[in-house]
Amino acid sequence: MSLERIRALGFSERDARVLWEHFDDAERRGKASHGHARITWLESLEGLEPAARPERVESAPGFERWHGRGALGYLTLAAICDAQLAAPPVEARLVVAERCFPTGHLGHWVRRLADGRLLAMLTATSPARLAPPGLAEPKLAGTNPLAIGIPSSDGRPLVADVSPARATWGDVIAGLAGEADVVPFGGEQAHKAFALAVGLQALVDALVREPGHAAVLLVAQPSADPVPALRQAAGGARLPGDS
């Protein structure tokens, strides 16, 4: 079983289940780039630290800073989500997670928060693989995704999770794309996706205190409930995050 394979890497039962639920959720939602193929990828990594634990190193009204401390980014984000749900912000909170990689299917994390009635916006950086449209170099940004989760009174949150790349490195790992496909999406409008990737890269890099891949989360209390009306206006059309 896939869960057994994760346990065999030395992870605790709790952490193994967190990882398995993340991979399986991605697979079931059609995101094979972050699904079961990632277990084989984990098995290929050197230097895993299964016993490592992320740490909240700074906490102030409206702000938290976390450090992965060698833990996988999946487990760092899981701990951050647990903390936000256990002690939600009064209005809003910005969370910076340093040394947080890999972060996986970001929609998974914002959905958890939206299911807990919190609005969330999350981005994360990854190895620089995107060059300006039409060029092979220089690689200036990762395939940095942006995920937004909006809670809904109907129990079905809106979850938008998009990378500015035509194909992510996860697609390459899963055998769904080649390295040449890891470019900004949009054809003649690819400069827009590239601008988003670079902007997200710079945003995250400007908030961390040490170099390395990181994540930034904005979590807030919603003041309104827009999703049911949006769903009604959609007239049955599928909205982002619908199963």
C-alpha positions as CSV (number, residue, x, y, z in Angstrom):
1,M,0.0,0.0,0.0
2,S,1.1,3.6,-0.6
3,L,0.7,4.5,3.1
4,E,3.0,1.6,4.0
5,R,5.6,3.0,1.5
6,I,5.5,6.4,3.3
7,R,5.8,4.7,6.7
8,A,8.8,2.8,5.4
9,L,10.7,6.1,4.9
10,G,10.7,6.6,8.6
11,F,7.8,9.0,9.1
12,S,5.6,8.7,12.2
13,E,2.1,7.4,11.7
14,R,0.6,10.8,12.0
15,D,3.0,12.4,9.5
16,A,2.6,9.4,7.1
17,R,-1.1,9.9,7.1
18,V,-0.8,13.6,6.5
19,L,1.4,13.0,3.5
20,W,-0.8,10.2,2.1
21,E,-4.0,12.2,2.5
22,H,-2.4,15.1,0.6
23,F,-1.2,12.9,-2.3
24,D,-4.4,11.0,-2.5
25,D,-6.5,14.2,-2.4
26,A,-4.5,15.6,-5.3
27,E,-4.8,12.3,-7.3
28,R,-8.6,12.2,-6.7
29,R,-9.0,15.8,-7.8
30,G,-7.2,15.2,-11.1
31,K,-3.9,16.7,-10.1
32,A,-1.6,13.7,-10.8
33,S,1.4,16.0,-10.8
34,H,1.1,16.2,-7.0
35,G,-0.6,12.8,-6.4
36,H,0.6,9.3,-6.0
37,A,3.7,9.8,-8.2
38,R,5.1,12.0,-5.5
39,I,5.6,8.9,-3.3
40,T,8.0,7.4,-5.7
41,W,9.7,10.8,-5.9
42,L,10.0,11.0,-2.1
43,E,11.6,7.5,-2.1
44,S,14.2,8.9,-4.5
45,L,15.2,11.8,-2.3
46,E,18.4,11.8,-0.3
47,G,18.7,13.5,3.1
48,L,15.1,13.1,4.2
49,E,14.6,14.0,7.9
50,P,11.4,12.2,8.9
51,A,11.8,13.1,12.6
52,A,12.2,16.9,11.8
53,R,9.5,19.2,13.2
54,P,8.6,22.7,11.9
55,E,8.7,25.5,14.5
56,R,6.8,28.7,15.0
57,V,9.6,31.2,15.6
58,E,7.7,34.4,15.8
59,S,4.2,35.3,16.8
60,A,2.6,38.8,16.9
61,P,-0.9,40.2,16.4
62,G,-1.6,39.6,12.7
63,F,1.7,37.9,11.9
64,E,3.5,34.6,12.4
65,R,6.9,33.3,11.1
66,W,7.6,29.6,10.9
67,H,10.7,27.6,10.0
68,G,10.7,24.1,8.5
69,R,13.7,23.0,10.6
70,G,14.3,20.2,8.0
71,A,10.7,19.0,7.8
72,L,9.0,18.5,4.4
73,G,7.1,21.5,3.3
74,Y,3.9,19.4,3.3
75,L,4.3,18.9,7.0
76,T,5.2,22.5,7.7
77,L,2.0,23.7,6.0
78,A,0.0,21.0,7.8
79,A,1.2,22.4,11.1
80,I,0.5,25.9,10.1
81,C,-3.0,25.1,9.1
82,D,-3.6,23.3,12.4
83,A,-2.4,26.3,14.2
84,Q,-4.6,28.7,12.3
85,L,-7.7,26.6,12.9
86,A,-6.9,26.2,16.6
87,A,-6.4,29.9,17.1
88,P,-7.9,31.8,14.2
89,P,-7.0,35.5,13.6
90,V,-9.4,38.1,15.0
91,E,-9.4,39.8,11.6
92,A,-6.4,38.7,9.5
93,R,-3.0,37.2,9.8
94,L,0.1,37.0,7.5
95,V,2.1,33.8,7.9
96,V,5.6,33.4,6.5
97,A,7.0,29.9,6.3
98,E,10.8,29.8,5.7
99,R,12.6,26.7,4.5
100,C,9.2,25.3,3.3
101,F,9.6,22.8,0.4
102,P,8.0,20.9,-1.2
103,T,4.6,22.4,-0.6
104,G,2.6,20.3,-3.1
105,H,-1.0,20.9,-4.1
106,L,-1.7,24.3,-2.5
107,G,-5.4,23.9,-3.0
108,H,-5.4,21.2,-0.4
109,W,-4.2,23.6,2.3
110,V,-6.5,26.5,1.5
111,R,-9.5,24.1,1.3
112,R,-8.7,22.9,4.8
113,L,-8.8,26.5,6.1
114,A,-11.9,27.3,4.1
115,D,-13.6,24.2,5.5
116,G,-12.8,25.7,8.9
117,R,-14.6,29.0,7.8
118,L,-11.4,30.9,7.1
119,L,-10.5,32.8,3.9
120,A,-7.0,31.9,2.7
121,M,-4.6,32.9,0.0
122,L,-1.3,30.9,-0.3
123,T,1.7,31.0,-2.6
124,A,5.0,29.2,-2.5
125,T,8.3,29.3,-4.3
126,S,10.2,26.4,-6.0
127,P,13.4,26.0,-8.0
128,A,13.7,28.7,-10.7
129,R,12.6,27.1,-14.0
130,L,10.7,29.9,-15.7
131,A,12.6,32.2,-18.1
132,P,11.1,35.2,-20.0
133,P,8.7,34.1,-22.8
134,G,10.6,32.9,-25.8
135,L,13.9,32.6,-24.0
136,A,15.6,29.6,-22.4
137,E,17.6,31.7,-20.0
138,P,17.8,33.3,-17.5
139,K,15.6,31.2,-15.2
140,L,14.1,33.9,-12.9
141,A,11.2,32.3,-11.1
142,G,9.7,29.0,-10.0
143,T,6.4,27.6,-11.2
144,N,5.0,29.5,-8.2
145,P,1.3,28.6,-7.7
146,L,-1.3,30.8,-6.1
147,A,-4.2,29.2,-4.3
148,I,-7.3,31.0,-2.9
149,G,-9.9,29.4,-0.7
150,I,-13.2,31.1,0.0
151,P,-15.6,29.5,2.6
152,S,-19.2,29.1,1.8
153,S,-22.4,28.6,3.8
154,D,-23.4,25.8,1.5
155,G,-20.4,23.8,2.7
156,R,-18.7,23.9,-0.7
157,P,-15.8,26.4,-0.7
158,L,-14.5,28.0,-3.8
159,V,-10.9,26.8,-4.3
160,A,-8.8,28.3,-7.1
161,D,-5.3,26.9,-7.5
162,V,-3.2,27.9,-10.5
163,S,0.4,27.9,-11.5
164,P,1.7,30.5,-14.0
165,A,3.5,27.6,-15.9
166,R,2.1,25.7,-18.8
167,A,3.4,22.5,-17.0
168,T,4.9,22.2,-13.6
169,W,7.8,20.1,-12.5
170,G,5.3,17.8,-10.9
171,D,3.9,17.1,-14.4
172,V,7.4,16.2,-15.4
173,I,7.8,13.9,-12.4
174,A,4.5,12.2,-13.2
175,G,5.4,11.7,-16.8
176,L,2.7,14.1,-18.0
177,A,5.0,16.7,-19.6
178,G,8.6,17.2,-20.7
179,E,11.1,19.8,-19.4
180,A,10.5,21.9,-22.5
181,D,6.8,22.4,-21.4
182,V,7.8,24.2,-18.2
183,V,7.3,27.7,-19.5
184,P,4.9,30.5,-18.8
185,F,1.4,29.7,-20.1
186,G,-0.5,31.9,-22.4
187,G,1.0,31.8,-25.9
188,E,1.3,35.4,-27.1
189,Q,0.1,36.5,-23.7
190,A,2.7,34.5,-21.8
191,H,4.3,37.7,-20.5
192,K,1.3,38.0,-18.1
193,A,1.9,34.6,-16.6
194,F,5.6,35.4,-16.4
195,A,4.9,38.7,-14.6
196,L,2.8,36.8,-12.1
197,A,5.5,34.2,-11.4
198,V,8.2,36.9,-10.9
199,G,5.9,39.0,-8.7
200,L,5.1,36.0,-6.5
201,Q,8.8,35.1,-6.4
202,A,9.8,38.6,-5.3
203,L,6.9,38.8,-2.8
204,V,8.0,35.6,-1.0
205,D,11.7,36.4,-1.2
206,A,11.1,39.8,0.3
207,L,9.4,38.4,3.4
208,V,12.0,35.7,4.3
209,R,15.1,36.3,6.4
210,E,17.2,33.6,4.8
211,P,17.4,32.2,1.2
212,G,15.6,29.1,0.3
213,H,12.1,28.1,-0.9
214,A,9.3,29.4,1.2
215,A,5.6,30.0,1.4
216,V,3.4,32.9,2.4
217,L,-0.2,32.6,3.6
218,L,-2.8,35.2,4.2
219,V,-5.6,33.9,6.4
220,A,-8.6,36.1,7.4
221,Q,-12.1,36.1,8.7
222,P,-14.6,36.5,5.9
223,S,-17.0,39.5,6.2
224,A,-19.5,38.2,3.6
225,D,-20.6,34.9,1.9
226,P,-20.3,35.5,-1.8
227,V,-19.9,31.9,-3.0
228,P,-23.6,30.8,-3.0
229,A,-24.7,33.7,-5.1
230,L,-21.7,33.1,-7.5
231,R,-22.8,29.5,-7.8
232,Q,-26.3,30.5,-8.6
233,A,-25.1,32.9,-11.2
234,A,-23.0,30.2,-12.7
235,G,-26.2,28.3,-13.5
236,G,-24.7,24.8,-12.9
237,A,-21.3,25.5,-14.5
238,R,-18.4,24.1,-12.6
239,L,-16.6,26.6,-10.3
240,P,-13.0,26.3,-9.3
241,G,-12.5,23.6,-6.7
242,D,-15.8,21.8,-7.4
243,S,-15.5,18.0,-7.3
